[in-house]
Amino acid sequence: MKERGYDLENQVIGMNFSNNIDFCMQLRDEIQKEFNIKEFVIYEIGAAIGSHVGEGTTSVFF
């Protein structure tokens, strides 16, 4: 995010997780502290994608 992001504090950051909500929330907190993010959208990964990426996956979109 440091290398590729721009004006991150004014963007909505998306996150997905697969059976690891605690890690996802910890990562969200770290991202918020580092970049002063105002808004996150967080969803659980569905079965179709989850069967390919596996349990424990977290993704961040910015």
Backbone as CSV, one residue per row, in Angstrom:
resi,resn,N_x,N_y,N_z,CA_x,CA_y,CA_z,C_x,C_y,C_z
1,MET,0.827,-1.181,0.000,0.000,0.000,0.000,0.875,1.249,0.000
2,LYS,2.005,1.186,0.704,2.907,2.341,0.726,3.452,2.631,-0.660
3,GLU,3.773,1.597,-1.403,4.384,1.767,-2.720,3.385,2.116,-3.810
4,ARG,2.190,1.573,-3.750,1.251,1.717,-4.862,0.044,2.592,-4.575
5,GLY,-0.222,2.873,-3.319,-1.412,3.633,-2.965,-1.199,5.128,-3.107
6,TYR,-2.281,5.854,-3.230,-2.251,7.308,-3.262,-3.503,7.827,-2.557
7,ASP,-3.368,8.880,-1.801,-4.486,9.511,-1.109,-5.358,8.471,-0.391
8,LEU,-4.709,7.525,0.278,-5.420,6.390,0.864,-6.435,6.804,1.924
9,GLU,-6.158,7.853,2.678,-7.089,8.211,3.742,-8.443,8.667,3.208
10,ASN,-8.527,9.005,1.936,-9.793,9.430,1.343,-10.425,8.357,0.464
11,GLN,-9.932,7.134,0.562,-10.498,6.032,-0.216,-11.218,5.056,0.708
12,VAL,-12.149,4.305,0.149,-12.771,3.187,0.843,-11.875,1.982,0.574
13,ILE,-11.442,1.302,1.632,-10.562,0.145,1.505,-11.406,-1.105,1.667
14,GLY,-11.293,-2.034,0.721,-12.032,-3.284,0.773,-11.164,-4.403,1.311
15,MET,-11.777,-5.272,2.093,-11.077,-6.441,2.622,-12.005,-7.649,2.544
16,ASN,-11.416,-8.795,2.273,-12.130,-10.079,2.273,-11.370,-11.043,3.162
17,PHE,-12.086,-12.005,3.728,-11.431,-13.007,4.568,-12.103,-14.362,4.395
18,SER,-11.346,-15.405,4.644,-11.848,-16.773,4.558,-11.571,-17.484,5.883
19,ASN,-12.586,-17.504,6.734,-12.518,-18.194,8.023,-11.376,-17.695,8.912
20,ASN,-11.118,-16.374,8.871,-10.067,-15.804,9.720,-10.388,-14.351,10.090
21,ILE,-11.585,-14.132,10.576,-12.029,-12.758,10.859,-11.125,-12.049,11.867
22,ASP,-10.579,-12.772,12.848,-9.722,-12.127,13.843,-8.488,-11.519,13.191
23,PHE,-7.837,-12.274,12.303,-6.666,-11.745,11.609,-7.052,-10.565,10.724
24,CYS,-8.172,-10.672,10.043,-8.640,-9.600,9.163,-8.849,-8.312,9.962
25,MET,-9.446,-8.414,11.146,-9.687,-7.233,11.969,-8.370,-6.655,12.508
26,GLN,-7.429,-7.515,12.837,-6.112,-7.034,13.275,-5.424,-6.282,12.133
27,LEU,-5.481,-6.836,10.931,-4.880,-6.190,9.771,-5.571,-4.861,9.479
28,ARG,-6.885,-4.842,9.572,-7.634,-3.593,9.388,-7.160,-2.524,10.365
29,ASP,-6.991,-2.906,11.628,-6.544,-1.946,12.644,-5.160,-1.404,12.324
30,GLU,-4.249,-2.259,11.876,-2.897,-1.822,11.520,-2.920,-0.881,10.310
31,ILE,-3.733,-1.213,9.318,-3.854,-0.360,8.133,-4.438,0.993,8.529
32,GLN,-5.437,0.991,9.396,-6.064,2.232,9.827,-5.053,3.126,10.544
33,LYS,-4.252,2.536,11.416,-3.240,3.306,12.143,-2.198,3.900,11.197
34,GLU,-1.747,3.099,10.243,-0.676,3.515,9.328,-1.126,4.595,8.350
35,PHE,-2.353,4.467,7.833,-2.791,5.337,6.740,-3.980,6.239,7.085
36,ASN,-4.476,6.169,8.321,-5.603,6.992,8.756,-6.835,6.797,7.858
37,ILE,-7.135,5.550,7.567,-8.275,5.205,6.712,-9.574,5.530,7.440
38,LYS,-10.515,6.123,6.730,-11.795,6.502,7.319,-12.877,5.449,7.131
39,GLU,-12.781,4.658,6.052,-13.865,3.704,5.770,-13.322,2.406,5.189
40,PHE,-13.806,1.298,5.742,-13.495,-0.042,5.250,-14.797,-0.737,4.882
41,VAL,-14.741,-1.604,3.889,-15.832,-2.511,3.547,-15.237,-3.907,3.667
42,ILE,-15.847,-4.740,4.526,-15.271,-6.054,4.825,-16.334,-7.126,4.624
43,TYR,-15.973,-8.157,3.848,-16.883,-9.262,3.564,-16.159,-10.597,3.691
44,GLU,-16.914,-11.618,4.001,-16.372,-12.980,4.003,-16.328,-13.495,2.572
45,ILE,-15.259,-14.183,2.226,-15.105,-14.779,0.895,-16.126,-15.903,0.746
46,GLY,-16.793,-15.957,-0.399,-17.798,-16.984,-0.650,-17.193,-18.326,-1.024
47,ALA,-18.052,-19.305,-1.213,-17.626,-20.681,-1.466,-16.854,-20.841,-2.774
48,ALA,-17.285,-20.167,-3.839,-16.628,-20.340,-5.144,-15.175,-19.867,-5.098
49,ILE,-14.943,-18.667,-4.614,-13.579,-18.152,-4.511,-12.836,-18.876,-3.390
50,GLY,-13.507,-19.094,-2.268,-12.885,-19.754,-1.123,-12.344,-21.132,-1.453
51,SER,-13.000,-21.858,-2.353,-12.513,-23.200,-2.712,-11.201,-23.128,-3.487
52,HIS,-10.912,-21.991,-4.092,-9.664,-21.819,-4.844,-8.545,-21.227,-3.990
53,VAL,-8.891,-20.278,-3.107,-7.846,-19.604,-2.330,-7.560,-20.296,-1.007
54,GLY,-8.525,-21.001,-0.455,-8.321,-21.754,0.774,-8.602,-20.967,2.041
55,GLU,-8.706,-21.732,3.118,-8.986,-21.177,4.433,-7.814,-20.326,4.916
56,GLY,-8.134,-19.216,5.543,-7.100,-18.355,6.099,-6.694,-17.200,5.203
57,THR,-7.255,-17.121,4.011,-6.925,-16.045,3.075,-7.506,-14.715,3.529
58,THR,-6.738,-13.660,3.391,-7.221,-12.299,3.576,-6.757,-11.485,2.381
59,SER,-7.624,-10.664,1.836,-7.230,-9.802,0.711,-7.589,-8.364,1.037
60,VAL,-6.809,-7.445,0.450,-7.018,-6.008,0.663,-7.098,-5.345,-0.701
61,PHE,-8.104,-4.512,-0.907,-8.301,-3.803,-2.177,-8.235,-2.311,-1.916
62,PHE,-7.447,-1.608,-2.710,-7.344,-0.170,-2.544,-7.084,0.481,-3.878
